[in-house]
């Protein structure tokens, strides 16, 4: 069993061996979107790619609350793992399955019927509306698949296992690579075919994950039963602010998308292409943020605060080293990478300029992932919510809007980049002087 106990041994080695599979998993997930966008952009054109970009942003925003509760899973289970409390693990797993499943069905149903209204509120270009609505509705039908295999991956990482989730994502990527051209072109289903390929790939990966995890006894899953109120209360206590945090983030992304939409279809298409490349830059930071969350959670659960400080130091060093190297690569290949997705000259020009401006700001957002991951490991979810409110609504969206008004379309990337720097400074100040270390999730009785 490839599970790690982070309360002992070399922190540097743990971080490398635990974060590397997470990074590869994130790379596969990005390649999932990357391949999806390649097929859509080249087979269906820039308008279809723009429609999928807008719909994908809506999907993540609509599901952000549930995804946030899923993130709280990592904190709860990693601390229970640090306490060596198997009964607590089993009990909280059951409660998390029940809560997340219920919320997923509700969100998918409500979102399905309000799809067009949401897209209209985002000022979606008329030529993209039909495709965006179709893609959005089909994906909402498969909401349980999307959240299901992400939940299993989160649980395994809380246990210190980052290798097994890599297998599940690999299956989804391979399936999507094959199914996309079949449904889009061979079956002539267009953008609906791309959406159908997505939910089928995720669904089969989720089912494989469930069977594999149960048969190998990697996690203490049991048949779902009604959880007790104390468990539900703690899940909601952490999950609500964590969910609101994700809503704040993705509502901010939607707000920025509305700024992008105001520049017309070429900028929307170029932004959609650059976002696929842009996401590659954040892979190491996201992986390290997940790794330090789990590592810090186990050590906080075990009372090893000396190791928590070392986790933060190593995480920051790894972040700046790797992110800077990737930024140089993306800067050098910006035009080539953008042109992989779209052929329209003006769209490619915007995508190239966007990537060249934003690339070197990403080490700073990476620092946010590291510091907030540590704080989240302590269960200080309301504090992270406030930090993200500041980051997105006091800094990122206003600076992006102001930048676009002063400098035109290139002001979008400059405004975002400056916000990364300022928000990392604020996160560091809270990490250094805040009271997040005083959080206590479990009573002594709950830990026994």
N, C-alpha and C positions, 0 to 999 in steps of 0.2 A: 504494500500500500504506500503510495507516494505522498503521504501527509507529513507536514513539518510541525515540530514543536518549537516555536519561536522564542520560548522563554529560556532557552539554553543554546550554547554554541555561538559560532561567529555570525554577527549581524550582517557583515558584508557578504559572506557566502550565502546566507539565507536570502538576502535581498536579491542577489544575482540569480540564484537558482529558482527562486519563487517568482520573481518578476519577469524573467525571460519567457516562460510559457504564457504568461498573461499578455506580454507584448506580442508574441506570435499569434495568440488568440485574437487580440485586437487587430493585428495586421490582416488576419483572415477575414475578420468582420468588415474591415475597411475594403479588402479586396472583393468581398461580397458586393458591397455598394459600387466599388470600382468597376467590376465586371458588368454588373447590372446597368450602370451608366454607359459603359462602352457599347453594349448591345443597343440600348435605347437611343443613345445619341447618334449612332451610326446607322441603325436600321430605321429609326423613326424621325430623327432630326432634332434640331435645337429646341423647338417648341415643346416636344414631348419630354425632353430632358428637363426643361424648365418646369413643366407641370409636375414631374416626379419630384423635383427638388422642393417645390412648395408643399406638395402633399406629404412628403417624408418629414418635413419640419412640423407640419400640423400633427401628424401621427405621434411623433415623439412628445410634442407639447401636450396633446390630449392624454397621453399615457404617463406623463411625467410624475404625477402624484403617486401612481402605483409603482413606477420605477424607483421613486424616492423611498417608498416603504421597503422595496426589495433591497435598497442600499442599507437600510437600517438592519436588515437581516445580517449583514456582514459584521456589524458591531455587536449585536446581541449574541450571535453564535460564536464569534471569535472569543468574546469574553468568557462565555460558558466553557469553551474549549480550554482557555487558559486556567480556568478553575477546576478542570478535570471532572466536570459535572455531566455525566452521560444522561442521567434522567432529565436534567434541565434541557439538554440538547434535544432529546426526543420530544419533550413536551412543547418547547417553543417551535420546533419544526412543524408539528401538527398545527399549531395555532397560526403560523405564517402561511401554510398551505391554504387553510380555510379563509383567512382574511384576504389574501391576494387573489384567490380564485373568484371570490364574491365581487370584489371591486373591479376585476378585469371584465367580467360579464356585463356589469352595469355601465362601465365606461365605453365598452365597445358598442353596446346597444344605443346609448344616448348619442354617441358620436356619429354613428351610421346615419341617423335621421337628420342630423344638423350639418352634414358635410358641406353642401353647397353654400349654406348661409355663412359658415366659417370662412370658406374660400372667398366669398364676396367681401367679407369684412377685411380681408387681407389685400384687397385691391388687385386680385389675381387678373392678369391680362386676359381679355375675352377669348383670344385664340387658344389659351391654355386651360380654360375652365372645364370643358367637357372631359378632357384627359385626366386632369387633376382630380376631379370628383370621382371618376371611375376607379382610379388607382387608390384613392383614399378609402372608398367603401369596401373594396375587396380586401384590403389589408386589415380593416377593422373586423371583418368576418373571422380572420385568423388570429385575433388578438391573443387568445390563450396559448397558441403555439409560440408566438414571439416572446411573451413573458415567461412561458414555462421553461424554455431551455436556458433563458437568462437566469431564472431563479435557481435551477439546479447548479449552474456554474458558480453562482454566488455562494451557495451552501458549501460546495466542495472547497472553494477558496477559504472560507471561514475555518474549515478543518485543516487548512494548510496544504491543500492539493490543488495545484494550478495546472497540472499536466492533463488530467482527465477531461476538463472542459475543452481543451484544445481539440480533442478527437471529435467532440460533438459539433463544434463549429466547422471543422474541416469537412464533415459530411454535408452540412448545409451549403457550404461554398461550392463543393464539387457538384452537388445536385443542381444548384442554381445556375452554374456555368453551363450545364447541359440543357436544362429545361428552358432557360431564357430564349435562345434562338428557336427552339422547337415551338414554343407557344406564341412568340412574337411573329415569327416569319413563316415557319412551316404550316402552322395552324391558322395563320393570318388573323391573330387575335389582337395585335397591336399592343397598346399600353395596358389593356386588361390582361393580356397574356403575361406581361412582365410581372404584374401584381400577383397573378395566380401562381406563377413559378416561384415567387417569393414565399407565399404562405405554404405551399406544398413542401418546399425545401425545409422551412423552419419546422413544419409539422412532423416530418419524418425524423428530423434531427432530435426533436423533443421526445418522441416516442422511443427512439434509440437510447437517449439519455436516461429515461425513466427505467427501462428494462435493464440496461447495463449497471446503473447505480444500485438498483435493488438486488440484482443477482450477485453482484460482487460485494454487497454489504458495505459499500463505501460510506454510507450515511445511515443514521438511525431513523429511517422513515417508518411510519406505521400507517395503517388504514385511517383516513381522516375521521375525526370525531369532534364533537362540540368542545372548543377550548374553554378553559376557565377564565373568569373575568380579569384576574390579575395578569395573565399572559397577554390577553387582548389589550389591556390598559397600557402595558409597557410597550407593546408593538406600536400602538397608536401614539403613545407619548413620544416615542422616537420617530415613528413613521410619518406623522402629520407634519412636523417641521421639516423633515427630510423630503417629504413629498412636495410641500410648499416651496422648498428650496429648488427642487427640480422644475416646478412650474415657473418659478421666478426666472430661472436660467433659460428655459425654452420659450417662455413668453417674451423674454428679452430677445431671443433669436428671431422670433416671429416679428417683433417690432423692427428689428434690423432688416428683416426680409421685406417689410413694407417700405423701408427706405430704398432698398435695392429695386423693388418693383416699380417705384416711381420713375426710374430711369429708362424703362422700356424693356422689350423682349431681348435685345442683344446683351444688355447688362445682366438680366436675369439668367440667361443661358450661360454667359461667361462666369457668373457667380456660382452657378450650379456646378460647372466643370471645375472651377478652382476650389470649391469646397471639398470635392473628392480628394484632391491633392493636399489641400490644407489639412485634412484630417490625418494624413500620414505624419505630419509634423508633430501632432499631439500624442501619437501612439506611446512613446516611451513615458511621457508624463502621466498619461492615464494609467498605464501599467504600474508605474511606481506609486501613484496615488492609491490604487487598489491594494498593492502590496503593503504599503506602510499602514494602511487602515487595518488590515488583518494582523500584521505583525504588532502594531501598537495595541490593538484590542486584546490579543493574547497576553501581552506583557502587562497591560493595565489590569486585566483580570487576575493576573498572578502577583500584582503589586511590584513589578520590576520597573520602577520609574527611571532608574539609571540607564536601562536599555532603551527606553522610549526616546530619551534625548539623543542617543547614538543613532537610532533609526532616522531621526530627523536630519542629522548631519550627513549621514551617508546618502540619504535620499536626495538632499539638495545638491550634493557633489555629482551624483550620477545624472541627475536631471540636467544640470548646466552643461556637462560634458557631452552627453549624447544629443541633446536638443540642438546645440550649436552646430554639431557636425551635420545633422539632418537639414538644418536651416540653410547651410552653405550649399548642399546638394540641390535642394528645391529651388533656391535662388538661381543657380546655374542653369537649371533645366526647365524654368518656369514656362516659357513659350512652348517648348516641345511637349511638356506634360499636358498643358491645357488643350493643345491641338489634337491630343489623342481622343478627345471626347466630341469636339465640335469643329466645324470647318468655317463657320461664318467669321469673316475677318475682324469685324468690330468686337464680336464676343470673345475671340481669342486674345485680342489686344487688351481688353479689360481684365481677363483672367490672368494674363501674364503680369500686368502691372500690379494687380492685387497681391499676387503671390510674392513678388519681389519686395513689396513694401512690408507685408505682414510677417515674412519668414523670421526675421531676426528679433521680433518681439515675443516669440513663443517661449523662449526660456523663462520669461517672467510669468506667463500663465502656468507654466510647468511648476514653478515654485508654489503657486496657489494650490495645485493638486497635492503637492507634498505636505504642506503645512495644514491644509484643511483635512487631509486624510488622517493625520495624527490626531487632530482635534476631534474628528468624527469618531475615531476609535475609542475615545473616552465617553462618547454618547452626548456630546455638547451640540445637539442638532439645532436648537434655536439660535445658538451663536453663529453656526455656519449659515443659517438662513439669513441672519442680519448681514453677514459679510457678503453674501451673494446679492442681496438687495442693493447694497452699496455698489458692488462690482458692476451689476448690469443696468440698474435703473438710475443711479446717481452718476455713474461714470460711462459705461460702454454705450448705451443707447444715446444719451445726450451728446457725447463726444462724436459718435458716428453721424448723427444728424447734423450737428454743427459743421463737422468736417465736410460732409457732402454739400452743404449749402455754401461754404466758403471756397472749397477746392473742386467741386464737382464730383464725378464718380470716383476719382482716386482718393477723395477725402474719406470714403467709407473705410478703407483699410488703415489709413493713418489714424483716424479717430479710434478705431478698435485697438490698434497697437498701443497707443498712449494709455488707453484704459487698462491694458494688461499690466503695464508698469506700475501704475498708481494702485491698482487693486492688490498687487503682490506686496507692496509696501504696507498697506493696511493689514493684510493677513499676517505679515511678519510681526507687526506691532502687537496684534492680539495674541499671537502664539507666544510671544515673549512675556507679555505682561497681563494677559487675560486670566480668568479664574476657571478655565476649562478643566484643570487638574482636580478640582474639587467635586466633580461629578461622580455620583455613585449610583449605578443602575440596579444592583441587586441587594436585597437585605441579606444578612448572614444566614437566615433561615432558607432563603431561596438558593443560596450557594451551596448548601449542604446536600 
